[in-house]
Amino acid sequence: MTPDQRLAAFLSEDDAPARPTVDAMFVAEVMQGVARRELRIRLGSIAVTAVAAAAVLWACAPVLDLAVQALSPVLLPVAGILTLAAAAVVVLGGQAVERR
């Protein structure tokens, strides 16, 4: 067989290349291991972010306490009105859904 014939046979579209068999259990276990590793990385980054946010809020607690004490008398009526409006939407919205 000449090199041209070998190249033609290699590149021919008539012969489908033999596909290797795939072990489904092995693939599933590898994918599960990768998913676990990604979950650990994601949970670790979330934990670091939560600790950093807690430290910042702890450091800002005295200023936030003063702000809450100063704004609470002003915002109390607004909070009451918004609570009643939300309750009305939930009650009336639930009845509208049940009618359909």
BAKOL-340797 format. One record per residue: residue in three letters; x, y, z of N, C-alpha, C, O in turn. Coordinates in steps of 0.05 Angstrom, whole numbers, padded with zeros to 5 digits, always signed. Example, Ala and Ser with C-alpha at 12.3 -4.5 7.8 and 13.67 -1.06 7.14 Angstrom:
# BAKOL-340797
ALA+00264-00114+00156+00246-00090+00156+00264-00066+00156+00285-00066+00169;SER+00257-00045+00142+00273-00021+00143+00258+00001+00157+00268+00023+00161;
This chain:
# BAKOL-340797
MET+00017-00023+00000+00000+00000+00000+00018+00025+00000+00036+00027+00016;THR+00013+00042-00018+00029+00066-00020+00021+00087+00001-00001+00085+00012;PRO+00038+00106+00006+00031+00126+00026+00006+00142+00018-00010+00150+00035;ASP+00002+00146-00008-00023+00160-00017-00048+00143-00012-00068+00154-00004;GLN-00046+00118-00015-00069+00100-00010-00075+00099+00019-00098+00099+00028;ARG-00054+00098+00036-00058+00098+00065-00071+00124+00074-00089+00124+00091;LEU-00062+00146+00063-00073+00172+00070-00102+00174+00061-00119+00184+00076;ALA-00108+00164+00037-00135+00164+00027-00153+00146+00044-00176+00153+00050;ALA-00143+00123+00052-00158+00105+00069-00163+00118+00097-00185+00115+00109;PHE-00144+00132+00107-00146+00145+00133-00166+00168+00132-00182+00172+00151;LEU-00166+00183+00110-00184+00206+00108-00210+00200+00094-00226+00218+00090;SER-00215+00175+00087-00240+00168+00072-00264+00172+00090-00263+00167+00114;GLU-00285+00181+00077-00310+00185+00092-00327+00160+00093-00346+00158+00109;ASP-00320+00140+00078-00335+00115+00077-00332+00099+00103-00351+00087+00113;ASP-00308+00099+00113-00302+00084+00137-00307+00101+00162-00294+00121+00166;ALA-00325+00092+00178-00331+00106+00203-00310+00097+00223-00305+00073+00226;PRO-00297+00116+00237-00277+00108+00257-00291+00093+00280-00313+00099+00288;ALA-00276+00074+00290-00287+00058+00312-00288+00076+00337-00268+00088+00345;ARG-00311+00077+00350-00314+00093+00374-00307+00076+00398-00316+00053+00400;PRO-00291+00086+00416-00284+00071+00440-00309+00068+00457-00326+00086+00458;THR-00310+00046+00471-00333+00043+00489-00329+00060+00514-00306+00064+00523;VAL-00351+00071+00524-00350+00089+00547-00362+00075+00571-00384+00064+00569;ASP-00348+00075+00593-00358+00064+00618-00375+00085+00631-00365+00105+00642;ALA-00401+00080+00632-00420+00100+00642-00416+00104+00672-00419+00127+00682;MET-00410+00083+00687-00407+00086+00716-00382+00103+00722-00382+00120+00740;PHE-00361+00099+00707-00336+00115+00711-00342+00144+00705-00333+00161+00720;VAL-00355+00149+00683-00361+00177+00675-00379+00190+00697-00374+00213+00704;ALA-00399+00175+00707-00416+00186+00728-00401+00192+00753-00405+00213+00766;GLU-00383+00175+00761-00367+00179+00785-00348+00203+00782-00345+00218+00801;VAL-00336+00206+00759-00319+00228+00754-00334+00254+00755-00326+00274+00767;MET-00358+00255+00742-00374+00279+00742-00384+00286+00770-00385+00309+00777;GLN-00390+00265+00785-00399+00270+00813-00376+00281+00830-00380+00299+00846;GLY-00352+00272+00825-00328+00282+00839-00323+00312+00832-00317+00328+00849;VAL-00326+00318+00806-00322+00345+00797-00344+00363+00810-00338+00386+00818;ALA-00369+00354+00810-00390+00370+00822-00386+00374+00852-00391+00396+00862;ARG-00376+00354+00866-00370+00358+00894-00348+00378+00899-00350+00395+00917;ARG-00328+00377+00882-00306+00396+00885-00315+00424+00880-00308+00443+00894;GLU-00332+00428+00859-00343+00454+00853-00361+00464+00876-00360+00488+00882;LEU-00376+00446+00888-00393+00453+00910-00376+00462+00934-00383+00482+00947;ARG-00355+00448+00940-00337+00456+00962-00325+00483+00957-00324+00499+00976;ILE-00316+00488+00933-00305+00514+00926-00325+00536+00929-00320+00557+00940;ARG-00349+00531+00919-00370+00551+00921-00378+00556+00950-00382+00579+00958;LEU-00382+00535+00965-00389+00539+00994-00367+00553+01009-00372+00570+01026;GLY-00342+00547+01002-00319+00561+01015-00319+00591+01009-00315+00607+01027;SER-00324+00597+00984-00325+00626+00977-00348+00640+00990-00346+00663+00998;ILE-00371+00626+00992-00394+00638+01005-00388+00642+01035-00396+00663+01046;ALA-00375+00623+01047-00369+00626+01076-00349+00649+01081-00353+00664+01100;VAL-00330+00652+01063-00311+00674+01066-00325+00701+01063-00320+00720+01078;THR-00343+00702+01044-00359+00727+01039-00376+00733+01063-00379+00756+01071;ALA-00389+00712+01075-00406+00717+01098-00390+00726+01122-00399+00744+01137;VAL-00367+00715+01126-00350+00723+01149-00341+00752+01145-00340+00768+01164;ALA-00333+00759+01121-00325+00787+01115-00348+00806+01119-00344+00828+01131;ALA-00372+00799+01110-00395+00817+01114-00402+00820+01143-00409+00841+01152;ALA-00400+00798+01158-00405+00799+01187-00385+00817+01201-00393+00833+01219;ALA-00360+00816+01193-00340+00833+01205-00345+00862+01199-00342+00879+01216;VAL-00353+00868+01175-00358+00896+01167-00383+00906+01182-00382+00928+01193;LEU-00404+00890+01184-00428+00898+01198-00422+00901+01228-00433+00919+01241;TRP-00405+00884+01239-00398+00887+01268-00383+00912+01273-00387+00926+01293;ALA-00365+00919+01254-00350+00944+01257-00368+00969+01254-00363+00989+01266;CYS-00388+00967+01237-00406+00989+01233-00430+00990+01252-00447+01007+01250;ALA-00432+00971+01270-00455+00969+01288-00461+00994+01304-00484+01002+01305;PRO-00441+01008+01316-00448+01032+01331-00461+01054+01313-00480+01067+01322;VAL-00451+01058+01289-00462+01078+01271-00490+01070+01262-00508+01086+01261;LEU-00493+01044+01256-00519+01034+01247-00540+01036+01269-00563+01042+01264;ASP-00532+01031+01294-00550+01033+01317-00560+01062+01320-00584+01066+01325;LEU-00542+01081+01317-00550+01109+01319-00569+01117+01296-00589+01131+01300;ALA-00564+01107+01272-00581+01112+01249-00609+01100+01253-00629+01113+01246;VAL-00610+01076+01263-00636+01063+01268-00652+01078+01289-00676+01082+01286;GLN-00638+01086+01310-00652+01101+01332-00663+01128+01321-00684+01136+01330;ALA-00648+01141+01304-00657+01167+01293-00679+01164+01273-00697+01181+01272;LEU-00679+01143+01256-00698+01140+01235-00723+01124+01242-00743+01126+01228;SER-00722+01109+01264-00745+01092+01270-00771+01107+01276-00792+01098+01267;PRO-00771+01130+01290-00796+01144+01294-00808+01154+01268-00833+01156+01265;VAL-00791+01161+01249-00801+01171+01223-00811+01149+01206-00832+01152+01192;LEU-00798+01126+01206-00805+01104+01188-00826+01085+01199-00836+01068+01185;LEU-00834+01087+01225-00853+01069+01237-00880+01071+01223-00892+01050+01217;PRO-00891+01095+01218-00917+01096+01204-00916+01084+01176-00934+01071+01166;VAL-00894+01090+01162-00891+01079+01135-00890+01049+01135-00902+01036+01118;ALA-00876+01038+01154-00874+01009+01156-00901+00996+01162-00908+00975+01151;GLY-00917+01009+01179-00944+00999+01185-00962+01000+01160-00976+00980+01155;ILE-00961+01021+01145-00977+01024+01121-00969+01003+01100-00986+00990+01088;LEU-00943+00999+01097-00933+00979+01077-00940+00951+01086-00946+00934+01069;THR-00940+00945+01112-00948+00919+01122-00978+00914+01116-00985+00892+01107;LEU-00995+00933+01122-01024+00930+01116-01029+00927+01086-01045+00911+01078;ALA-01014+00942+01069-01017+00940+01040-01009+00912+01031-01022+00900+01013;ALA-00987+00902+01041-00978+00875+01033-00997+00854+01042-01003+00835+01027;ALA-01009+00856+01066-01029+00837+01075-01054+00838+01057-01065+00817+01051;ALA-01062+00862+01049-01086+00864+01032-01080+00852+01005-01098+00838+00993;VAL-01056+00855+00994-01050+00844+00968-01050+00813+00970-01059+00800+00952;VAL-01039+00803+00991-01038+00773+00994-01066+00762+00997-01073+00742+00984;VAL-01083+00775+01013-01110+00765+01017-01127+00768+00991-01140+00749+00983;LEU-01127+00791+00979-01143+00795+00955-01131+00781+00931-01146+00771+00914;GLY-01105+00779+00930-01092+00764+00908-01098+00735+00909-01102+00722+00889;GLY-01099+00724+00933-01106+00695+00936-01134+00689+00928-01140+00669+00916;GLN-01153+00708+00934-01181+00704+00927-01184+00706+00896-01199+00691+00885;ALA-01169+00724+00883-01171+00726+00854-01161+00701+00840-01171+00693+00820;VAL-01140+00689+00851-01129+00664+00839-01149+00641+00843-01152+00624+00825;GLU-01162+00640+00866-01181+00618+00871-01205+00620+00853-01217+00599+00846;ARG-01214+00643+00844-01237+00647+00827-01232+00635+00800-01251+00626+00787;ARG-01208+00636+00790-01202+00626+00763-01203+00597+00763-01198+00585+00742;
